[in-house]
Amino acid sequence: MADVIETFGRYVQKQIPKRPNYAGGLLLTAYRAYGFALKTFPEKRLTDAKQYLAAECMDCIVRPLAHPGDQVLTSMFMPCEAFFAAGLLPMCAEQYSTYANGAGAEHAFIEAAENAGIAETFCSYHKTVTGAAISGVLPKPAAIVNTSLACDANNLTFRKAAELTGAPQFYIDVPYMPCEDAVDYVADQLRDMTRRLYDVTGRKTDEAMLRSLVQNSRKTMAIMRDIIGLKRDRYVPTDLTSELYEALLWHNAMGLPKALKYAEKLRADLLKSREKPGRKILWMHTNPFYQKTVQDIFNWKRDPWIALTELSYDNLVEMDEKDPYRAMAARAVYNYYNGPVSRRAERAAEVAYETGADGVILFCHWGCKETCGASTVIEKTVSDAGLPVLVLNGDGVDRRNSSDGQMKTRIGAFLEMLEGRR
């Protein structure tokens, strides 16, 4: 399968400079075909919940790419219920880049961005989607909407994509310090955004549907809190890709019935499980899902087991669907990636305790200044709570920034140390 992806990726990358629309069509066709395969021939090593997750996440990129007139290009941390209530389809920029990597085609986009002056040290997630816009592969969306949360790359990527595609851009400013005044401020921006989206798309927000979607979000997050505790003593198989799928579904698909259904399925799988986990890992930030060395260590393994990924719990807040705009705003303002890094570090220590994690791996993705800069504080806070921490450098998208030997050695030594502590 890896050889097929590599060959396909090389062919797509050759087409990008000459026939960008054709290259984009090839990628969409490949995603559709893979989505069909996921539904027809699911990965048997995964439980029912994870099989469902994979198929539904593929739909999250196929639909907006297939219908660019309904698409809203957005960031992972943008609450999306208002888009769904207006009949619009959010497409997460980080997801676009991850799927480009999955098709073996990310290098051409990264090269296009760097040739246009984007720095090599820029986040490769954002560099890939920017390169797709520069090369003409990214179709013009109905609108571009992003928040200031949680990385500096947002401020360049979406502005550049709007400039290149001619799509209208709306920016949601999330104050740095989490507080109720900040929630009110963001809620007002979200209300204004829905009015302005109507002006440019003609799509009016269905307020009753919006309240229903936010109610789904509240129910989903309640189940997510149950799941954190259940993982303390119950094992279900997972892989690196499933961890990213979950982060996507519980961000940009939050509010949809599919996100709630997945949460219910995962809780049911955990409740049915009678298998105890081995060494449990709390994984922080994104992961190099494509890197075989890391796959060999973690995919389908009970010991070691990635019990939880940080991006699956960063936005758990109390919500009230009676005021859906304020509920969405609270999810952005109180996200643990917002505010002082101590919030993120302390929450990691709390969740590690709740899951009974044996250790924490903090993945410092290339170009992510937020996580790389926070690594010292996170390492000290979690270590002071009694948990070993491995700060692991790598890249979630660009294969050129990956070192198989270093990954294998450092993760292996960390896991040996965890075994010695048991």
N, C-alpha and C positions, 0 to 999 in steps of 0.2 A: 504493500500500500504506500509506503514511504517513497518508493521509486516512482510510482504513478503520480503522486503529488508533486514530486520534484520535476518530473518531465512536464507536467501540466503547467506548473509555475513558470518554468523557463519559457514555454511557448507564449503564455500570457504576457510575460514581461517583454518579450520581443515585439508584441503587437502594440503595447502601450504608447510608444512614441509615434507610431505611424497611424494606428487605427484605435484611438482611445475608446470610442463607442463600442467597437467590436470587442475590445478587451473587457470592458465593463459587462457586456452581454455574456461573454464566456464565463466570467466570475458568477454572474447571476444563475446561469444554467448549471454550473457546478454546485452552487449552494442548493438549488432546487433538487438536483439529483441526490445530493448527500442527505437532504432532509427526507426525501422519499426512502432512502436506504435506512435512515435512523428509525423510521416508523415501521418499515417492513422487516428489517433484519436488525433489531436492537442488540446492543452489546449485552450478551447473556451474563457477563460477570457483574452487571449492575442490577440493583433492585428495580422494582416497578417504578418507584418515584424518580430515580435518576434516568431511567430510560425515557420517561415522559418529559423530564426536564430537557434532555438533549434535543428531542424533536421540537418542542415548543420554542426553544431558543433559536433554532434555525429559522423558524417562522418569523421571529422578531427581526431578522435581517432581510429575508426574502421579500416580505410584503412591502416595506418601505422602499427597497431598491426597485421592485417591480412597479411601484406606483409613486414616482417622485413628485407628482402633483399633490399627493397627500402627505408627503414626508416632511417631518421637522427634524433637522439635524441638531442634535443636542449633546450635552455632556452627561456622564454617568450619574452625577450628583443632582441632576435636575428632576424635581418631582413632575411626573408626566400625566397624572390623572386628568388635568385640564385638556391636554391634547386629545386623549381618547374620547372625552365628552364632547369634543368638537368634530369627531370623525377624522382626526389626523393621526398619523403614524410616526411616533418618535423613532429615530435611528441614532443609537449611541455611537459617538465618534470612536470611543475606545473599542467598542465591539467591531466596528468596521475594520479597524487596524488589526485586531486579533484574528478576524476571519480572513483578512488578506494574507496574514502569516500562515493560517491553516491551509490556504491554497498555494502556498509557496511563492507568493507574488509580492511580498512586502518590499523587497530590495529595490525594485524599479521605482516605487513611490518614494521611498526614502532618498534615493539618488536624485529624483526630480526635485525634491524639496531642498536638498543640499546644494544642487546646482543653481537653485534660485536664490541662494544666500542664507538658507536656514542653517543654523549652527549644528555641527556634529553632536554637540552636547545637549541639544534640545530633546525633550521626551520623544521616544520613538513611536509611541501611540499617536501623539499629535503630529509628529513629522510625517507619518504614513498617511493620515487622512488629509493633511495639507498637500502632500505630494499627489494624492489622488485628485484633488481640486486643481492643482497646477497643471497636471498632465491632461485634464479634461475627462478623466474616467468617472469622477464623482458627478452624478447627475444633479442638475439644479433642483434644490428642494423648494417646497412651498415657503418655508421660512427657516431661519436659524435662531435657536434660543439657547442661551447658555447662562450659567451662573458664575460668580467669582470663586465659588467653592470647587475644588479644594486646592487647585494648583495654578501657578502663574501662566502655564502654557495656554489655559483657557483664553487669556486676554489677547493672545496673538492668533491662535489657530482659527477661532470662529470669525474674528474680524477679517482675516485673510480669506477664509472660505467664502464669506459674504461678498468680498471685493471681487473674487475670481468668478463666482457663479452668478452674481447679480441678485442673489436672494436677500430679502429683508432680514435684518438681524435685530433681535431683542435681547437685552442684557439684564439679568437679575442680580443685583448687588446684594450680597449676603454680608452683613456686618461681622467683623472679626470676633467680637465678644458676644457669646450667647446670652440673651436676656429676652424678657417679654416685649420690651420696646422694639427690639430687632425683629421679633416675630411679626409684630404689627406692620413694621416697615416693609418687610418682604411680602407679607400678605397683600398690602396695597399694590405692590409692583406686579404681583401675580394677577390681581383683578384687572389692572390696566393692560397687562399682556394679553389677556383673553379678548379684551375689546379691540386692541390693535391687531391681533391675529384675525379677527373678524373683518377688519377693514381691508387686509391684504389678501385673505383667502376666501372670504365670503362664508366661512364656517362659524356658525354661532354655537357657543357652549351650551349644552343641555344641562341646566343647573341641577335638575333632579338626578340625572345620570351621574353628574359629578359627585353629588353626595353619596350615591350608591357605590361609586368607585372608591371613595375615601373610606367608606364603611368596610369595603373589602380589604383595604390596606390595614385598617385597624385590626380586623380579624386575623389577617395574615401575620402581622407582627406579634400578636398575642401567642399564636402557635409557634412562631420563631423563638420566643422566649422559653416555651416548653421544650423545644428541641435542644436548646443549649444544655439544659439540665439532663435531658435523657441521654445525651452523648457521654455522660460521665461513666456509665456502666454498660452501654449497649453499642455494638459495632454494626455499621452497615458499610459495605465496600464503596469506595469512591476512587476518582482519579483526578489528576490536575485539571483536566478540561472541565470536568463536572463542577469543580470548585469555582471556576470562572463563569460557567453557565449560571450557577446559583446566584452569584453576585449580580449578574446582569438581570435575571428575572426578578430579584428582590430590590432592584433599583428602577430600571426603566420600564419594567412591566408591572410594577407595583400598582395594585388597584384592579387589575384584570382578573377575571375568574381563574385564568391559568396559573397565576402566582399563588392564589389561595389554594387551588387544587393541589399544586405541587407541595405546599406546606403541609396540607392534610395527608398527602401520600407519604411524605417523608416521616412525619410523626407516626403514622401507622406502621411503616417499615421498622422504625426504631422500637416501637412497642412490641412488635412480633419477634424482634431479635432476641436470641438467647446466647449469642456469642459475645464473649468479653473482648474488649480491645486490648492491644498490646501497648507499646509506648505511644502515647497520645501527643500530637503536635498541634499547637495553635500557630497557624501560618498567618503572618501579617503582610498586608498589601497584596499585589498581584503575584503571578507565578510564571515561570518559563515552561508553560504547558507542552511546548513543542520539543523540548530538550530530552533526548532519549536517556541520558545519564540520570536525570532527575525522575523521569518516568519509571525507570527500572527500580528505583528505590521506593517510590510511593504508590504507583498505580496498582489498585486492587489489593493492597497489602493491609493485613490486620495489624502487623507489627513491622515497621512503624505505620501509624495511621494519622492522616491529617483529619483531626476531629472537627476542626472548624477553621474557616478563613475569615479574617478580619472584615472583609468587605461584605460579609453576610450578617453582620451585627452592628455596623457603624451608625445606622440611622433608626434604631429602635426607639421610638418616642411614644408618649401618650397622645392620642388623637381623638378629636371630636368631629364627626361628620356633619354636625349641625352648622359648623363654620368651616367649609372645606378649604377655603383659601388659607385660613389661619393654620389649619391642620397640615397642609402641604408646606407652608412656611416653617412650621416648627420642625419638620423633618430635615429641612436644610440648615436652619439656624443651630439646632442642637445636635447635628451630625458630629460624631467624634473626630472627624477630620477638621472641624472648624474650631477656631480659638487656640488657646495655648496648647502646645504639644503635650503638656502634662495631662490634659483631659484624655487624649488618645492613649497615652502610656498607662494611666491609672485604670482606664477601662479595659485595656488588654490584660492587666494583672487580675482584674475582677473576673473577666470571662474565662481566663485560664484556670482560675480557682473553681469556677462553676462547672467547667467541663472535666476537671481533674487532670489537666494537661501536665505532661512530664517535662515539656520544654517548649520554647517559643523560637520560631524562625522568622526573622524580620528580613524580608526580601527588599533590597535596595535596588529598585529598577533604574536602569541607566537614564539619566536626565531628569529624574524625579527629585528636584531639590527639596521638596517638602519632606519626603521620607528620609532621604540621605542626611539632611540637616537635623532631622529629629532622632536619628538612630542612637546617638549617645544618651539622650534623655530617656528614650524608651528602654534601652539596654539596662541603664542604671535602675530605673523604676521597677522593671520586671524582675531584675536580679535581686533587688532589695526585698521583693516579695517572696523570694526563695526559689525562683525558677531560673534555670539556665537559659541563656539567650544566644542564638547564633545570628550574627549580622552577615547576611549573604548577598554579595554583589552579583548582579546579572542583568539580563534584559528580557522583558516580557514579549518583545516583538522582533527585534533585529538580531538575527542569528549571528551576525558578525561580532557582537559584543558578548558572546557566550564562550565559556571555557569549560569543556567537559571534564578535563582532568582535575581542575581546581574544585569544581562542584562536587565531584565524587569524593575527593579527599576530605574536604571540609565537612560535608554532610555526614560522611562515614565516621569521622572522628567525633562529631557531635553526638551521633546516635550511640556510639560505643560508650561515651561518657554518661549518657542517660541510662544505658543498661547497667553501668557500674553503680549508679545511684539507687537502683531499684531494690 
